[in-house]
Amino acid sequence: MTDKIINFRKGKKRVARAQKEQRATENRVKFGRTKAEKLLDTTRDQKAKSYIDGHKREDD
């Protein structure tokens, strides 16, 4: 027999923390974009929109 006492509450908390960290890592990969990347996308979208608007034909 082992003489080591196991505290299940601490074990459950340890497992919960590990699962939470794993989920956070997955979310960082899935949703994580830097502010610079978001700004770059916004700038590209605005530039593309202005380019398209500038080349529209005006039929009166």
Order of alpha helices (4+ residues) and beta strands (2+ residues): alpha-alpha
